[in-house]
Amino acid sequence: MLAVMTGAAECDIVAEMPPMWLTVIAWVSLAAGFLSAGAVLYDFYGRGLRQPMRVMEAVWPITALYLGPLGWFAYARLGRPKVKRNSQASAEEAEWRGFAISASHCGAGCALGDVIGEWVVFAGSVTIAGAALWPGYVLDFALGYLLGILFQYWAIKPMGDLSRRAALRDAIRADTLSIVAFEAGMFAWMALVYFVLFTHPHLGAGHAAYWLMMQIAMAVGLMTTYPVQVWLVRGGVKHAMGRPTLPAAGAGADLAHGRAA
């Protein structure tokens, strides 16, 4: 009888583990994310290519954490400071780049809140109706919204003489729909994972595969917030963000550390 019970327990433990191939892919993806984020940080602090808008020094590493090498590529094409040679070159920057930067900025605040929320739910073993998905939704959205608005506030406040209250009001007006769109896309993927892909047992935050699914969820959120950015910018609700530039006269010293893309 004891042998049967022990065997059943061992089967349960095995069942709770995701497939080995998925675990390997997850660790590779997570490592790629951390390496990509580290490469972005090295560009800032090792090569001296600092961002004029300081909040972007949080945005790009966070983006690289969940997009991996694609996040690094996005930073190199959209976020790394480039030499401003003339006003015409600046004006010819493609419109989609501004939308993409704005989407990344929104997504970074949301993603940071989501990661914190997921760890809190996991560490506290919080459930609603026996499922960790629901408290994860609640906490992820609350923290994602809070940090998303703060990231937008930190983008707006340094650009003008607005009072803190006015800057906060503008941040809420500019980014609420963007955040909702990001979280909606992310939650849709999380639901697919929970109810379709991994129904028994469900993946938990203690497994690397769970964080691979979260990376995918955040990438989906980035895609769902992009058209909202387009609508908000073209509707005059917010301004698209641009790629930072270096003055041509003083670019030599900066580019000695790292050539702009």
C-alpha positions as CSV (number, residue, x, y, z in Angstrom):
1,M,0.0,0.0,0.0
2,L,2.8,2.4,0.9
3,A,4.6,1.5,-2.3
4,V,1.4,2.3,-4.3
5,M,1.1,5.7,-2.5
6,T,4.7,6.5,-3.0
7,G,4.4,5.7,-6.7
8,A,1.3,7.8,-7.0
9,A,3.1,10.7,-5.3
10,E,6.1,10.4,-7.7
11,C,3.7,10.4,-10.7
12,D,2.1,13.6,-9.4
13,I,5.5,15.2,-9.0
14,V,6.4,14.2,-12.6
15,A,3.0,15.5,-13.8
16,E,3.6,18.9,-12.3
17,M,6.8,19.4,-14.3
18,P,6.5,20.9,-17.8
19,P,8.2,19.0,-20.6
20,M,12.0,19.1,-20.6
21,W,12.1,20.5,-24.1
22,L,9.9,23.4,-23.0
23,T,12.0,24.0,-19.9
24,V,15.2,24.2,-22.0
25,I,13.6,26.6,-24.5
26,A,12.4,28.7,-21.5
27,W,15.8,28.9,-19.9
28,V,17.4,29.9,-23.3
29,S,14.7,32.6,-23.8
30,L,15.1,33.9,-20.3
31,A,18.9,34.0,-20.6
32,A,18.6,35.8,-23.9
33,G,16.4,38.3,-22.3
34,F,18.8,39.0,-19.5
35,L,21.8,39.2,-21.8
36,S,19.9,41.6,-24.1
37,A,18.9,43.8,-21.2
38,G,22.6,43.8,-20.0
39,A,23.7,44.8,-23.5
40,V,21.3,47.8,-23.4
41,L,22.5,48.8,-20.0
42,Y,26.1,48.6,-21.1
43,D,25.3,50.9,-24.0
44,F,24.0,53.4,-21.5
45,Y,26.6,53.2,-18.8
46,G,29.6,51.5,-20.5
47,R,29.5,53.4,-23.7
48,G,28.1,56.6,-22.3
49,L,25.1,56.7,-24.7
50,R,22.7,58.0,-22.0
51,Q,19.1,58.7,-22.7
52,P,18.0,62.4,-22.6
53,M,14.7,61.2,-21.2
54,R,15.9,59.2,-18.2
55,V,12.8,57.0,-17.9
56,M,13.9,55.4,-21.2
57,E,16.9,54.0,-19.3
58,A,14.3,51.7,-17.6
59,V,12.1,51.2,-20.6
60,W,14.6,49.7,-23.0
61,P,16.2,47.1,-20.6
62,I,12.7,46.0,-19.5
63,T,11.7,45.7,-23.2
64,A,14.8,43.6,-23.9
65,L,14.0,41.4,-20.9
66,Y,10.8,40.1,-22.5
67,L,11.6,40.5,-26.2
68,G,15.2,39.2,-25.9
69,P,17.3,40.0,-29.0
70,L,14.3,41.6,-30.7
71,G,14.3,44.1,-27.8
72,W,18.0,44.8,-28.3
73,F,17.3,45.3,-32.0
74,A,14.4,47.6,-31.3
75,Y,16.6,49.7,-29.0
76,A,19.4,49.8,-31.5
77,R,17.0,51.0,-34.3
78,L,14.7,53.2,-32.2
79,G,16.3,54.1,-28.9
80,R,20.1,54.4,-29.3
81,P,21.0,58.1,-29.7
82,K,22.0,59.0,-33.2
83,V,23.9,62.0,-34.6
84,K,21.6,64.8,-35.7
85,R,23.1,65.9,-39.0
86,N,20.4,68.2,-40.2
87,S,16.7,69.0,-39.6
88,Q,15.6,67.3,-42.8
89,A,17.0,63.9,-41.6
90,S,15.1,64.3,-38.3
91,A,11.9,65.1,-40.1
92,E,12.1,62.1,-42.3
93,E,12.0,59.7,-39.4
94,A,9.3,57.2,-40.2
95,E,6.0,57.7,-38.3
96,W,5.8,54.1,-37.3
97,R,9.0,54.5,-35.2
98,G,7.4,57.1,-33.0
99,F,4.4,54.8,-32.5
100,A,6.7,51.8,-31.7
101,I,8.7,53.8,-29.1
102,S,5.5,55.0,-27.4
103,A,4.2,51.4,-27.3
104,S,7.5,50.2,-25.8
105,H,7.3,53.0,-23.2
106,C,3.8,52.0,-22.2
107,G,4.6,48.3,-22.3
108,A,7.7,48.6,-20.0
109,G,5.7,50.1,-17.1
110,C,3.0,47.5,-17.5
111,A,5.5,44.6,-17.8
112,L,7.3,45.7,-14.6
113,G,4.0,45.8,-12.7
114,D,3.0,42.4,-14.1
115,V,6.3,40.8,-13.0
116,I,5.9,42.2,-9.5
117,G,2.3,41.1,-9.3
118,E,3.0,37.6,-10.4
119,W,5.7,37.1,-7.8
120,V,3.5,38.5,-5.1
121,V,0.7,36.1,-6.0
122,F,3.2,33.2,-6.2
123,A,5.0,34.0,-2.9
124,G,1.7,34.5,-1.1
125,S,0.0,31.5,-2.6
126,V,-3.0,33.7,-3.3
127,T,-6.0,32.2,-5.1
128,I,-9.5,33.1,-5.9
129,A,-11.9,30.2,-6.4
130,G,-8.9,27.9,-6.2
131,A,-7.1,29.6,-9.1
132,A,-4.1,31.9,-9.0
133,L,-5.0,33.4,-12.4
134,W,-7.7,35.7,-11.0
135,P,-5.7,37.4,-8.3
136,G,-2.9,37.6,-10.8
137,Y,-5.2,39.5,-13.1
138,V,-6.2,41.9,-10.4
139,L,-2.7,42.6,-9.0
140,D,-1.1,42.7,-12.4
141,F,-3.5,45.3,-13.7
142,A,-3.3,47.4,-10.6
143,L,0.5,47.5,-10.5
144,G,0.7,47.7,-14.3
145,Y,-1.6,50.7,-14.4
146,L,0.2,52.4,-11.5
147,L,3.7,52.0,-13.0
148,G,2.5,52.6,-16.5
149,I,1.1,56.0,-15.5
150,L,4.2,56.7,-13.5
151,F,6.4,56.0,-16.6
152,Q,4.2,58.4,-18.6
153,Y,4.4,61.0,-15.9
154,W,8.2,60.8,-15.8
155,A,8.1,61.3,-19.6
156,I,5.8,64.3,-19.5
157,K,7.0,66.2,-16.4
158,P,10.5,67.0,-17.5
159,M,9.3,68.3,-20.9
160,G,7.5,71.4,-19.6
161,D,6.6,73.6,-16.7
162,L,3.5,71.7,-15.8
163,S,2.6,71.3,-12.1
164,R,2.8,67.7,-10.7
165,R,-1.0,67.5,-10.7
166,A,-1.3,68.7,-14.3
167,A,1.4,66.3,-15.5
168,L,-0.3,63.4,-13.7
169,R,-3.6,64.3,-15.2
170,D,-2.0,64.4,-18.7
171,A,-0.3,61.1,-18.0
172,I,-3.6,59.4,-17.0
173,R,-5.3,60.9,-20.1
174,A,-2.6,59.9,-22.4
175,D,-1.9,56.3,-21.3
176,T,-5.0,54.8,-19.7
177,L,-6.3,53.3,-22.9
178,S,-2.8,52.2,-23.9
179,I,-2.3,50.3,-20.6
180,V,-5.8,48.7,-20.9
181,A,-4.9,47.5,-24.4
182,F,-1.6,46.1,-23.3
183,E,-3.0,44.3,-20.3
184,A,-6.0,42.9,-22.4
185,G,-3.6,41.3,-24.9
186,M,-1.4,39.9,-22.1
187,F,-4.4,38.6,-20.1
188,A,-5.8,36.9,-23.3
189,W,-2.6,34.9,-23.7
190,M,-2.5,34.1,-20.0
191,A,-6.0,32.7,-20.2
192,L,-5.1,30.6,-23.3
193,V,-2.1,29.2,-21.4
194,Y,-4.2,28.5,-18.3
195,F,-7.4,27.1,-19.9
196,V,-6.1,25.5,-23.1
197,L,-2.3,24.9,-23.2
198,F,-1.6,23.8,-19.6
199,T,-4.9,22.7,-18.0
200,H,-3.7,20.0,-15.7
201,P,-1.5,20.8,-14.1
202,H,-1.3,24.6,-14.6
203,L,2.1,26.2,-14.9
204,G,3.3,28.0,-11.8
205,A,5.7,30.9,-11.4
206,G,8.3,28.5,-9.9
207,H,8.9,27.0,-13.4
208,A,11.0,28.7,-16.1
209,A,8.3,27.7,-18.6
210,Y,5.9,30.0,-16.8
211,W,8.1,33.0,-17.4
212,L,8.5,32.0,-21.1
213,M,4.7,32.2,-21.3
214,M,4.9,35.6,-19.6
215,Q,7.5,36.8,-22.1
216,I,5.1,35.8,-24.9
217,A,2.2,37.4,-23.1
218,M,4.0,40.7,-22.8
219,A,4.9,40.6,-26.5
220,V,1.2,40.0,-27.3
221,G,0.4,43.0,-25.1
222,L,2.9,45.1,-27.0
223,M,1.1,44.2,-30.2
224,T,-2.3,45.0,-28.9
225,T,-1.3,48.4,-27.5
226,Y,0.4,49.5,-30.8
227,P,-2.8,50.3,-32.7
228,V,-4.1,52.2,-29.7
229,Q,-0.9,54.3,-29.7
230,V,-1.6,55.1,-33.4
231,W,-5.1,56.1,-32.6
232,L,-4.2,58.3,-29.6
233,V,-1.3,60.1,-31.4
234,R,-3.3,60.7,-34.6
235,G,-6.3,61.9,-32.5
236,G,-4.1,64.4,-30.7
237,V,-4.5,62.8,-27.2
238,K,-0.7,62.2,-26.9
239,H,2.5,62.9,-28.7
240,A,4.6,60.2,-30.3
241,M,8.0,59.7,-28.8
242,G,11.1,60.1,-30.9
243,R,14.5,58.7,-31.1
244,P,17.1,60.7,-29.1
245,T,19.7,62.6,-31.1
246,L,23.2,63.8,-30.4
247,P,24.4,67.2,-31.6
248,A,26.8,66.7,-34.5
249,A,29.4,69.0,-32.9
250,G,29.6,67.0,-29.7
251,A,28.9,63.6,-31.1
252,G,32.5,62.5,-31.5
253,A,33.2,61.9,-27.9
254,D,30.0,59.9,-27.4
255,L,30.6,57.8,-30.5
256,A,34.1,57.0,-29.4
257,H,32.4,54.8,-26.9
258,G,29.8,53.4,-29.1
259,R,28.7,54.3,-32.7
260,A,25.1,55.2,-33.0
261,A,23.0,53.0,-35.2
